[in-house]
Amino acid sequence: MTTNTQSNGAAPTHRLYLVTGTGQSASWREIGAAWPNKDGKGFSLTCDAIPIQGRIVMRDATAKPASNGGRR
């Protein structure tokens, strides 16, 4: 989904997911990406969607997505 690079050309280090439900029935949908700030004290985010319910989870971009329809 979000494959944009930040203005400095770096690939994102984290992915943002909308998670609805809990446990084995939770549904994960990628909604954005994150890059660490140069000072190391935060992140810059880009979002393809802003959810009005559910929760946003930020995970390392190196984590492989689950192959079960977007669920983790």
All heavy atoms as a GROMACS GRO file, in nm:
protein
  533
    1MET      N    1   0.083  -0.118   0.000
    1MET     CA    2   0.000   0.000   0.000
    1MET      C    3   0.088   0.124   0.000
    1MET      O    4   0.115   0.180  -0.104
    1MET     CB    5  -0.094  -0.003   0.118
    1MET     CG    6  -0.182   0.120   0.127
    1MET     SD    7  -0.297   0.111   0.262
    1MET     CE    8  -0.446   0.125   0.170
    2THR      N    9   0.134   0.168   0.115
    2THR     CA   10   0.215   0.290   0.121
    2THR      C   11   0.359   0.255   0.088
    2THR      O   12   0.428   0.196   0.168
    2THR     CB   13   0.208   0.354   0.260
    2THR    OG1   14   0.073   0.382   0.289
    2THR    CG2   15   0.288   0.482   0.266
    3THR      N   16   0.403   0.293  -0.031
    3THR     CA   17   0.541   0.267  -0.070
    3THR      C   18   0.616   0.398  -0.092
    3THR      O   19   0.726   0.398  -0.142
    3THR     CB   20   0.546   0.183  -0.198
    3THR    OG1   21   0.474   0.251  -0.301
    3THR    CG2   22   0.488   0.045  -0.175
    4ASN      N   23   0.555   0.509  -0.056
    4ASN     CA   24   0.618   0.640  -0.074
    4ASN      C   25   0.748   0.646   0.002
    4ASN      O   26   0.768   0.580   0.102
    4ASN     CB   27   0.526   0.751  -0.022
    4ASN     CG   28   0.396   0.757  -0.096
    4ASN    OD1   29   0.380   0.695  -0.199
    4ASN    ND2   30   0.302   0.831  -0.044
    5THR      N   31   0.838   0.731  -0.046
    5THR     CA   32   0.959   0.759   0.028
    5THR      C   33   0.949   0.900   0.083
    5THR      O   34   0.881   0.984   0.028
    5THR     CB   35   1.084   0.746  -0.061
    5THR    OG1   36   1.070   0.835  -0.171
    5THR    CG2   37   1.104   0.605  -0.110
    6GLN      N   38   1.016   0.921   0.192
    6GLN     CA   39   1.019   1.054   0.252
    6GLN      C   40   1.101   1.146   0.163
    6GLN      O   41   1.172   1.100   0.073
    6GLN     CB   42   1.078   1.045   0.392
    6GLN     CG   43   1.049   1.163   0.479
    6GLN     CD   44   1.102   1.143   0.619
    6GLN    OE1   45   1.204   1.079   0.638
    6GLN    NE2   46   1.034   1.198   0.715
    7SER      N   47   1.096   1.275   0.186
    7SER     CA   48   1.164   1.371   0.100
    7SER      C   49   1.314   1.344   0.088
    7SER      O   50   1.376   1.380  -0.009
    7SER     CB   51   1.139   1.513   0.149
    7SER     OG   52   1.186   1.529   0.279
    8ASN      N   53   1.374   1.278   0.188
    8ASN     CA   54   1.516   1.246   0.180
    8ASN      C   55   1.543   1.118   0.103
    8ASN      O   56   1.657   1.076   0.091
    8ASN     CB   57   1.579   1.240   0.320
    8ASN     CG   58   1.525   1.126   0.403
    8ASN    OD1   59   1.447   1.044   0.355
    8ASN    ND2   60   1.565   1.120   0.527
    9GLY      N   61   1.439   1.054   0.050
    9GLY     CA   62   1.454   0.934  -0.031
    9GLY      C   63   1.460   0.805   0.047
    9GLY      O   64   1.473   0.698  -0.011
   10ALA      N   65   1.451   0.811   0.178
   10ALA     CA   66   1.460   0.690   0.260
   10ALA      C   67   1.329   0.612   0.257
   10ALA      O   68   1.221   0.670   0.252
   10ALA     CB   69   1.493   0.727   0.405
   11ALA      N   70   1.341   0.481   0.259
   11ALA     CA   71   1.223   0.396   0.268
   11ALA      C   72   1.167   0.404   0.411
   11ALA      O   73   1.242   0.427   0.506
   11ALA     CB   74   1.260   0.252   0.235
   12PRO      N   75   1.036   0.385   0.428
   12PRO     CA   76   0.980   0.391   0.563
   12PRO      C   77   1.034   0.279   0.650
   12PRO      O   78   1.063   0.170   0.602
   12PRO     CB   79   0.830   0.375   0.540
   12PRO     CG   80   0.816   0.315   0.406
   12PRO     CD   81   0.936   0.357   0.326
   13THR      N   82   1.050   0.308   0.779
   13THR     CA   83   1.099   0.208   0.872
   13THR      C   84   0.985   0.135   0.943
   13THR      O   85   1.005   0.029   1.001
   13THR     CB   86   1.189   0.271   0.980
   13THR    OG1   87   1.113   0.370   1.050
   13THR    CG2   88   1.311   0.335   0.917
   14HIS      N   89   0.864   0.194   0.939
   14HIS     CA   90   0.748   0.136   1.005
   14HIS      C   91   0.626   0.148   0.915
   14HIS      O   92   0.620   0.235   0.828
   14HIS     CB   93   0.719   0.209   1.137
   14HIS     CG   94   0.824   0.187   1.240
   14HIS    ND1   95   0.946   0.249   1.238
   14HIS    CD2   96   0.823   0.108   1.351
   14HIS    CE1   97   1.017   0.209   1.342
   14HIS    NE2   98   0.945   0.124   1.412
   15ARG      N   99   0.530   0.061   0.937
   15ARG     CA  100   0.401   0.065   0.868
   15ARG      C  101   0.291   0.091   0.970
   15ARG      O  102   0.301   0.049   1.085
   15ARG     CB  103   0.371  -0.068   0.798
   15ARG     CG  104   0.474  -0.108   0.695
   15ARG     CD  105   0.451  -0.035   0.567
   15ARG     NE  106   0.549  -0.081   0.468
   15ARG     CZ  107   0.589  -0.008   0.369
   15ARG    NH1  108   0.542   0.113   0.351
   15ARG    NH2  109   0.678  -0.054   0.285
   16LEU      N  110   0.188   0.161   0.928
   16LEU     CA  111   0.072   0.188   1.012
   16LEU      C  112  -0.044   0.100   0.966
   16LEU      O  113  -0.069   0.088   0.846
   16LEU     CB  114   0.030   0.334   1.003
   16LEU     CG  115   0.138   0.437   1.036
   16LEU    CD1  116   0.085   0.577   1.013
   16LEU    CD2  117   0.185   0.421   1.178
   17TYR      N  118  -0.113   0.040   1.062
   17TYR     CA  119  -0.225  -0.049   1.032
   17TYR      C  120  -0.348  -0.007   1.111
   17TYR      O  121  -0.337   0.035   1.227
   17TYR     CB  122  -0.192  -0.194   1.070
   17TYR     CG  123  -0.078  -0.252   0.991
   17TYR    CD1  124   0.053  -0.241   1.035
   17TYR    CD2  125  -0.101  -0.318   0.870
   17TYR    CE1  126   0.158  -0.294   0.962
   17TYR    CE2  127   0.004  -0.371   0.796
   17TYR     CZ  128   0.133  -0.359   0.843
   17TYR     OH  129   0.237  -0.411   0.771
   18LEU      N  130  -0.464  -0.018   1.049
   18LEU     CA  131  -0.591  -0.006   1.119
   18LEU      C  132  -0.625  -0.147   1.164
   18LEU      O  133  -0.630  -0.240   1.082
   18LEU     CB  134  -0.700   0.047   1.026
   18LEU     CG  135  -0.843   0.029   1.076
   18LEU    CD1  136  -0.867   0.106   1.205
   18LEU    CD2  137  -0.941   0.072   0.969
   19VAL      N  138  -0.646  -0.164   1.294
   19VAL     CA  139  -0.681  -0.295   1.348
   19VAL      C  140  -0.819  -0.286   1.408
   19VAL      O  141  -0.846  -0.201   1.494
   19VAL     CB  142  -0.579  -0.341   1.455
   19VAL    CG1  143  -0.615  -0.479   1.507
   19VAL    CG2  144  -0.438  -0.340   1.399
   20THR      N  145  -0.908  -0.372   1.362
   20THR     CA  146  -1.042  -0.381   1.419
   20THR      C  147  -1.062  -0.522   1.471
   20THR      O  148  -1.009  -0.618   1.414
   20THR     CB  149  -1.151  -0.347   1.315
   20THR    OG1  150  -1.134  -0.429   1.200
   20THR    CG2  151  -1.143  -0.201   1.274
   21GLY      N  152  -1.134  -0.535   1.578
   21GLY     CA  153  -1.154  -0.666   1.641
   21GLY      C  154  -1.038  -0.700   1.732
   21GLY      O  155  -0.943  -0.622   1.747
   22THR      N  156  -1.044  -0.816   1.791
   22THR     CA  157  -0.940  -0.861   1.883
   22THR      C  158  -0.904  -1.007   1.858
   22THR      O  159  -0.980  -1.080   1.795
   22THR     CB  160  -0.984  -0.847   2.030
   22THR    OG1  161  -1.102  -0.926   2.050
   22THR    CG2  162  -1.014  -0.702   2.066
   23GLY      N  163  -0.788  -1.046   1.908
   23GLY     CA  164  -0.745  -1.185   1.901
   23GLY      C  165  -0.739  -1.238   1.759
   23GLY      O  166  -0.701  -1.167   1.665
   24GLN      N  167  -0.780  -1.363   1.743
   24GLN     CA  168  -0.774  -1.430   1.613
   24GLN      C  169  -0.870  -1.369   1.511
   24GLN      O  170  -0.853  -1.386   1.391
   24GLN     CB  171  -0.804  -1.579   1.630
   24GLN     CG  172  -0.698  -1.654   1.706
   24GLN     CD  173  -0.564  -1.655   1.633
   24GLN    OE1  174  -0.559  -1.665   1.511
   24GLN    NE2  175  -0.456  -1.643   1.709
   25SER      N  176  -0.972  -1.298   1.558
   25SER     CA  177  -1.068  -1.238   1.465
   25SER      C  178  -1.032  -1.095   1.427
   25SER      O  179  -1.107  -1.029   1.356
   25SER     CB  180  -1.210  -1.241   1.525
   25SER     OG  181  -1.215  -1.161   1.642
   26ALA      N  182  -0.917  -1.046   1.472
   26ALA     CA  183  -0.875  -0.909   1.439
   26ALA      C  184  -0.844  -0.898   1.290
   26ALA      O  185  -0.790  -0.989   1.228
   26ALA     CB  186  -0.752  -0.870   1.521
   27SER      N  187  -0.879  -0.784   1.234
   27SER     CA  188  -0.852  -0.756   1.093
   27SER      C  189  -0.751  -0.642   1.085
   27SER      O  190  -0.769  -0.538   1.149
   27SER     CB  191  -0.982  -0.716   1.024
   27SER     OG  192  -0.957  -0.676   0.891
   28TRP      N  193  -0.644  -0.662   1.008
   28TRP     CA  194  -0.537  -0.563   0.993
   28TRP      C  195  -0.541  -0.509   0.851
   28TRP      O  196  -0.540  -0.585   0.754
   28TRP     CB  197  -0.401  -0.627   1.016
   28TRP     CG  198  -0.376  -0.669   1.158
   28TRP    CD1  199  -0.443  -0.763   1.230
   28TRP    CD2  200  -0.274  -0.619   1.244
   28TRP    NE1  201  -0.391  -0.775   1.355
   28TRP    CE2  202  -0.286  -0.688   1.366
   28TRP    CE3  203  -0.174  -0.525   1.228
   28TRP    CZ2  204  -0.202  -0.663   1.473
   28TRP    CZ3  205  -0.090  -0.501   1.335
   28TRP    CH2  206  -0.103  -0.570   1.456
   29ARG      N  207  -0.540  -0.375   0.837
   29ARG     CA  208  -0.538  -0.311   0.706
   29ARG      C  209  -0.430  -0.204   0.707
   29ARG      O  210  -0.433  -0.112   0.790
   29ARG     CB  211  -0.674  -0.249   0.675
   29ARG     CG  212  -0.676  -0.179   0.542
   29ARG     CD  213  -0.815  -0.128   0.510
   29ARG     NE  214  -0.805  -0.046   0.392
   29ARG     CZ  215  -0.862   0.071   0.379
   29ARG    NH1  216  -0.937   0.121   0.475
   29ARG    NH2  217  -0.846   0.140   0.269
   30GLU      N  218  -0.335  -0.212   0.615
   30GLU     CA  219  -0.229  -0.111   0.609
   30GLU      C  220  -0.287   0.023   0.566
   30GLU      O  221  -0.362   0.030   0.468
   30GLU     CB  222  -0.120  -0.153   0.512
   30GLU     CG  223  -0.002  -0.059   0.514
   30GLU     CD  224   0.109  -0.098   0.418
   30GLU    OE1  225   0.120  -0.217   0.384
   30GLU    OE2  226   0.182  -0.007   0.378
   31ILE      N  227  -0.254   0.129   0.644
   31ILE     CA  228  -0.309   0.261   0.613
   31ILE      C  229  -0.202   0.369   0.601
   31ILE      O  230  -0.235   0.484   0.574
   31ILE     CB  231  -0.414   0.305   0.717
   31ILE    CG1  232  -0.354   0.313   0.857
   31ILE    CG2  233  -0.536   0.213   0.712
   31ILE    CD1  234  -0.442   0.381   0.959
   32GLY      N  235  -0.074   0.336   0.622
   32GLY     CA  236   0.027   0.440   0.613
   32GLY      C  237   0.166   0.390   0.647
   32GLY      O  238   0.189   0.269   0.658
   33ALA      N  239   0.258   0.486   0.661
   33ALA     CA  240   0.398   0.454   0.688
   33ALA      C  241   0.457   0.559   0.780
   33ALA      O  242   0.401   0.667   0.798
   33ALA     CB  243   0.477   0.448   0.557
   34ALA      N  244   0.573   0.525   0.840
   34ALA     CA  245   0.639   0.617   0.934
   34ALA      C  246   0.790   0.611   0.914
   34ALA      O  247   0.846   0.507   0.878
   34ALA     CB  248   0.604   0.580   1.077
   35TRP      N  249   0.854   0.727   0.938
   35TRP     CA  250   0.998   0.742   0.931
   35TRP      C  251   1.045   0.809   1.060
   35TRP      O  252   0.980   0.901   1.106
   35TRP     CB  253   1.039   0.834   0.815
   35TRP     CG  254   1.008   0.782   0.679
   35TRP    CD1  255   1.097   0.722   0.593
   35TRP    CD2  256   0.884   0.790   0.609
   35TRP    NE1  257   1.034   0.693   0.476
   35TRP    CE2  258   0.902   0.732   0.483
   35TRP    CE3  259   0.758   0.839   0.641
   35TRP    CZ2  260   0.801   0.723   0.389
   35TRP    CZ3  261   0.656   0.829   0.548
   35TRP    CH2  262   0.679   0.771   0.424
   36PRO      N  263   1.161   0.769   1.115
   36PRO     CA  264   1.210   0.838   1.234
   36PRO      C  265   1.258   0.979   1.198
   36PRO      O  266   1.311   1.001   1.088
   36PRO     CB  267   1.327   0.751   1.282
   36PRO     CG  268   1.367   0.671   1.162
   36PRO     CD  269   1.247   0.658   1.075
   37ASN      N  270   1.237   1.073   1.289
   37ASN     CA  271   1.287   1.208   1.270
   37ASN      C  272   1.439   1.209   1.288
   37ASN      O  273   1.495   1.122   1.356
   37ASN     CB  274   1.224   1.304   1.372
   37ASN     CG  275   1.077   1.324   1.345
   37ASN    OD1  276   1.031   1.314   1.232
   37ASN    ND2  277   1.002   1.352   1.449
   38LYS      N  278   1.504   1.306   1.227
   38LYS     CA  279   1.650   1.312   1.231
   38LYS      C  280   1.704   1.321   1.373
   38LYS      O  281   1.810   1.268   1.403
   38LYS     CB  282   1.701   1.431   1.150
   38LYS     CG  283   1.686   1.411   1.002
   38LYS     CD  284   1.741   1.530   0.925
   38LYS     CE  285   1.719   1.510   0.776
   38LYS     NZ  286   1.770   1.623   0.699
   39ASP      N  287   1.629   1.387   1.464
   39ASP     CA  288   1.677   1.399   1.602
   39ASP      C  289   1.650   1.274   1.684
   39ASP      O  290   1.689   1.266   1.800
   39ASP     CB  291   1.618   1.523   1.670
   39ASP     CG  292   1.468   1.517   1.688
   39ASP    OD1  293   1.405   1.412   1.657
   39ASP    OD2  294   1.412   1.618   1.733
   40GLY      N  295   1.582   1.175   1.627
   40GLY     CA  296   1.556   1.050   1.696
   40GLY      C  297   1.450   1.058   1.805
   40GLY      O  298   1.433   0.965   1.882
   41LYS      N  299   1.375   1.168   1.809
   41LYS     CA  300   1.278   1.187   1.917
   41LYS      C  301   1.133   1.176   1.871
   41LYS      O  302   1.043   1.226   1.938
   41LYS     CB  303   1.300   1.322   1.984
   41LYS     CG  304   1.434   1.330   2.055
   41LYS     CD  305   1.450   1.459   2.129
   41LYS     CE  306   1.583   1.461   2.201
   41LYS     NZ  307   1.599   1.580   2.282
   42GLY      N  308   1.110   1.114   1.759
   42GLY     CA  309   0.973   1.099   1.711
   42GLY      C  310   0.971   1.044   1.570
   42GLY      O  311   1.075   1.001   1.516
   43PHE      N  312   0.853   1.045   1.508
   43PHE     CA  313   0.834   0.990   1.375
   43PHE      C  314   0.754   1.087   1.290
   43PHE      O  315   0.669   1.161   1.342
   43PHE     CB  316   0.758   0.857   1.382
   43PHE     CG  317   0.838   0.745   1.439
   43PHE    CD1  318   0.842   0.724   1.576
   43PHE    CD2  319   0.910   0.660   1.358
   43PHE    CE1  320   0.916   0.621   1.630
   43PHE    CE2  321   0.985   0.556   1.410
   43PHE     CZ  322   0.988   0.537   1.547
   44SER      N  323   0.777   1.084   1.160
   44SER     CA  324   0.692   1.152   1.064
   44SER      C  325   0.603   1.046   1.002
   44SER      O  326   0.650   0.938   0.966
   44SER     CB  327   0.775   1.219   0.955
   44SER     OG  328   0.851   1.323   1.010
   45LEU      N  329   0.474   1.076   0.991
   45LEU     CA  330   0.376   0.978   0.942
   45LEU      C  331   0.312   1.026   0.814
   45LEU      O  332   0.288   1.145   0.796
   45LEU     CB  333   0.265   0.957   1.045
   45LEU     CG  334   0.306   0.928   1.189
   45LEU    CD1  335   0.184   0.923   1.278
   45LEU    CD2  336   0.384   0.799   1.197
   46THR      N  337   0.283   0.931   0.725
   46THR     CA  338   0.196   0.958   0.612
   46THR      C  339   0.082   0.858   0.622
   46THR      O  340   0.103   0.740   0.651
   46THR     CB  341   0.265   0.942   0.475
   46THR    OG1  342   0.314   0.810   0.463
   46THR    CG2  343   0.377   1.041   0.458
   47CYS      N  344  -0.039   0.905   0.600
   47CYS     CA  345  -0.157   0.819   0.612
   47CYS      C  346  -0.236   0.821   0.483
   47CYS      O  347  -0.260   0.928   0.426
   47CYS     CB  348  -0.247   0.865   0.726
   47CYS     SG  349  -0.172   0.847   0.888
   48ASP      N  350  -0.275   0.704   0.436
   48ASP     CA  351  -0.363   0.691   0.321
   48ASP      C  352  -0.508   0.695   0.366
   48ASP      O  353  -0.597   0.714   0.284
   48ASP     CB  354  -0.336   0.561   0.247
   48ASP     CG  355  -0.194   0.556   0.191
   48ASP    OD1  356  -0.142   0.661   0.151
   48ASP    OD2  357  -0.137   0.446   0.187
   49ALA      N  358  -0.532   0.675   0.494
   49ALA     CA  359  -0.667   0.677   0.551
   49ALA      C  360  -0.656   0.713   0.698
   49ALA      O  361  -0.556   0.682   0.763
   49ALA     CB  362  -0.733   0.541   0.536
   50ILE      N  363  -0.758   0.779   0.750
   50ILE     CA  364  -0.767   0.809   0.892
   50ILE      C  365  -0.892   0.740   0.945
   50ILE      O  366  -1.004   0.775   0.908
   50ILE     CB  367  -0.778   0.962   0.918
   50ILE    CG1  368  -0.659   1.036   0.856
   50ILE    CG2  369  -0.789   0.990   1.067
   50ILE    CD1  370  -0.527   1.008   0.921
   51PRO      N  371  -0.876   0.639   1.030
   51PRO     CA  372  -0.992   0.565   1.078
   51PRO      C  373  -1.074   0.644   1.181
   51PRO      O  374  -1.018   0.726   1.255
   51PRO     CB  375  -0.932   0.440   1.142
   51PRO     CG  376  -0.794   0.480   1.179
   51PRO     CD  377  -0.750   0.584   1.079
   52ILE      N  378  -1.203   0.618   1.184
   52ILE     CA  379  -1.288   0.680   1.286
   52ILE      C  380  -1.320   0.581   1.397
   52ILE      O  381  -1.378   0.618   1.497
   52ILE     CB  382  -1.417   0.740   1.226
   52ILE    CG1  383  -1.496   0.634   1.150
   52ILE    CG2  384  -1.384   0.856   1.135
   52ILE    CD1  385  -1.632   0.682   1.103
   53GLN      N  386  -1.284   0.456   1.376
   53GLN     CA  387  -1.297   0.356   1.482
   53GLN      C  388  -1.188   0.252   1.463
   53GLN      O  389  -1.122   0.249   1.362
   53GLN     CB  390  -1.435   0.293   1.480
   53GLN     CG  391  -1.474   0.226   1.351
   53GLN     CD  392  -1.616   0.175   1.358
   53GLN    OE1  393  -1.666   0.144   1.464
   53GLN    NE2  394  -1.681   0.169   1.245
   54GLY      N  395  -1.171   0.167   1.563
   54GLY     CA  396  -1.060   0.073   1.561
   54GLY      C  397  -0.938   0.138   1.624
   54GLY      O  398  -0.946   0.243   1.687
   55ARG      N  399  -0.822   0.079   1.604
   55ARG     CA  400  -0.700   0.136   1.660
   55ARG      C  401  -0.592   0.135   1.554
   55ARG      O  402  -0.594   0.055   1.461
   55ARG     CB  403  -0.657   0.059   1.784
   55ARG     CG  404  -0.619  -0.085   1.761
   55ARG     CD  405  -0.600  -0.158   1.894
   55ARG     NE  406  -0.550  -0.292   1.877
   55ARG     CZ  407  -0.624  -0.399   1.851
   55ARG    NH1  408  -0.755  -0.386   1.838
   55ARG    NH2  409  -0.569  -0.516   1.838
   56ILE      N  410  -0.495   0.226   1.568
   56ILE     CA  411  -0.382   0.232   1.477
   56ILE      C  412  -0.264   0.166   1.546
   56ILE      O  413  -0.232   0.197   1.660
   56ILE     CB  414  -0.347   0.377   1.439
   56ILE    CG1  415  -0.464   0.441   1.364
   56ILE    CG2  416  -0.220   0.381   1.354
   56ILE    CD1  417  -0.444   0.589   1.334
   57VAL      N  418  -0.200   0.073   1.476
   57VAL     CA  419  -0.083   0.002   1.528
   57VAL      C  420   0.034   0.031   1.435
   57VAL      O  421   0.020   0.023   1.312
   57VAL     CB  422  -0.110  -0.150   1.534
   57VAL    CG1  423   0.015  -0.224   1.577
   57VAL    CG2  424  -0.226  -0.180   1.628
   58MET      N  425   0.149   0.068   1.491
   58MET     CA  426   0.269   0.092   1.413
   58MET      C  427   0.364  -0.026   1.435
   58MET      O  428   0.396  -0.060   1.549
   58MET     CB  429   0.337   0.223   1.455
   58MET     CG  430   0.456   0.258   1.369
   58MET     SD  431   0.518   0.427   1.392
   58MET     CE  432   0.594   0.416   1.552
   59ARG      N  433   0.407  -0.088   1.324
   59ARG     CA  434   0.496  -0.205   1.331
   59ARG      C  435   0.617  -0.181   1.243
   59ARG      O  436   0.612  -0.105   1.148
   59ARG     CB  437   0.423  -0.330   1.278
   59ARG     CG  438   0.292  -0.364   1.346
   59ARG     CD  439   0.312  -0.435   1.472
   59ARG     NE  440   0.378  -0.563   1.444
   59ARG     CZ  441   0.394  -0.658   1.532
   59ARG    NH1  442   0.351  -0.642   1.654
   59ARG    NH2  443   0.456  -0.768   1.501
   60ASP      N  444   0.728  -0.250   1.274
   60ASP     CA  445   0.847  -0.242   1.190
   60ASP      C  446   0.810  -0.277   1.047
   60ASP      O  447   0.734  -0.372   1.024
   60ASP     CB  448   0.954  -0.340   1.236
   60ASP     CG  449   1.024  -0.296   1.364
   60ASP    OD1  450   1.022  -0.175   1.393
   60ASP    OD2  451   1.080  -0.383   1.432
   61ALA      N  452   0.865  -0.204   0.951
   61ALA     CA  453   0.837  -0.231   0.810
   61ALA      C  454   0.898  -0.364   0.766
   61ALA      O  455   0.856  -0.421   0.667
   61ALA     CB  456   0.890  -0.119   0.722
   62THR      N  457   0.994  -0.416   0.842
   62THR     CA  458   1.057  -0.543   0.806
   62THR      C  459   0.968  -0.662   0.838
   62THR      O  460   0.993  -0.771   0.790
   62THR     CB  461   1.191  -0.559   0.879
   62THR    OG1  462   1.168  -0.550   1.020
   62THR    CG2  463   1.290  -0.453   0.837
   63ALA      N  464   0.864  -0.641   0.921
   63ALA     CA  465   0.774  -0.752   0.953
   63ALA      C  466   0.697  -0.793   0.829
   63ALA      O  467   0.646  -0.709   0.756
   63ALA     CB  468   0.678  -0.712   1.064
   64LYS      N  469   0.690  -0.922   0.802
   64LYS     CA  470   0.620  -0.971   0.685
   64LYS      C  471   0.470  -0.975   0.713
   64LYS      O  472   0.428  -1.022   0.818
   64LYS     CB  473   0.668  -1.111   0.650
   64LYS     CG  474   0.816  -1.113   0.622
   64LYS     CD  475   0.845  -1.192   0.502
   64LYS     CE  476   0.995  -1.190   0.482
   64LYS     NZ  477   1.036  -1.188   0.350
   65PRO      N  478   0.388  -0.927   0.618
   65PRO     CA  479   0.243  -0.934   0.637
   65PRO      C  480   0.197  -1.079   0.640
   65PRO      O  481   0.257  -1.164   0.573
   65PRO     CB  482   0.185  -0.862   0.516
   65PRO     CG  483   0.300  -0.812   0.436
   65PRO     CD  484   0.426  -0.863   0.496
   66ALA      N  485   0.094  -1.103   0.715
   66ALA     CA  486   0.036  -1.238   0.722
   66ALA      C  487  -0.027  -1.272   0.588
   66ALA      O  488  -0.072  -1.186   0.515
   66ALA     CB  489  -0.067  -1.244   0.834
   67SER      N  490  -0.032  -1.401   0.556
   67SER     CA  491  -0.090  -1.442   0.429
   67SER      C  492  -0.236  -1.484   0.443
   67SER      O  493  -0.291  -1.547   0.356
   67SER     CB  494  -0.008  -1.559   0.371
   67SER     OG  495  -0.012  -1.668   0.461
   68ASN      N  496  -0.300  -1.450   0.556
   68ASN     CA  497  -0.439  -1.490   0.578
   68ASN      C  498  -0.534  -1.371   0.560
   68ASN      O  499  -0.610  -1.337   0.648
   68ASN     CB  500  -0.456  -1.554   0.715
   68ASN     CG  501  -0.416  -1.460   0.828
   68ASN    OD1  502  -0.360  -1.355   0.804
   68ASN    ND2  503  -0.444  -1.499   0.950
   69GLY      N  504  -0.528  -1.307   0.444
   69GLY     CA  505  -0.620  -1.200   0.414
   69GLY      C  506  -0.596  -1.072   0.492
   69GLY      O  507  -0.688  -0.999   0.522
   70GLY      N  508  -0.470  -1.044   0.524
   70GLY     CA  509  -0.440  -0.922   0.596
   70GLY      C  510  -0.446  -0.933   0.746
   70GLY      O  511  -0.423  -0.837   0.817
   71ARG      N  512  -0.478  -1.050   0.797
   71ARG     CA  513  -0.483  -1.068   0.943
   71ARG      C  514  -0.348  -1.108   0.994
   71ARG      O  515  -0.272  -1.176   0.928
   71ARG     CB  516  -0.585  -1.175   0.980
   71ARG     CG  517  -0.725  -1.131   0.948
   71ARG     CD  518  -0.824  -1.231   0.996
   71ARG     NE  519  -0.957  -1.183   0.962
   71ARG     CZ  520  -1.063  -1.255   0.969
   71ARG    NH1  521  -1.056  -1.379   1.009
   71ARG    NH2  522  -1.179  -1.205   0.938
   72ARG      N  523  -0.318  -1.065   1.116
   72ARG     CA  524  -0.191  -1.100   1.181
   72ARG      C  525  -0.215  -1.193   1.295
   72ARG      O  526  -0.311  -1.195   1.357
   72ARG     CB  527  -0.124  -0.973   1.232
   72ARG     CG  528  -0.072  -0.896   1.119
   72ARG     CD  529   0.018  -0.785   1.173
   72ARG     NE  530   0.069  -0.715   1.060
   72ARG     CZ  531   0.192  -0.725   1.015
   72ARG    NH1  532   0.278  -0.798   1.075
   72ARG    NH2  533   0.230  -0.658   0.912
   0.00000   0.00000   0.00000
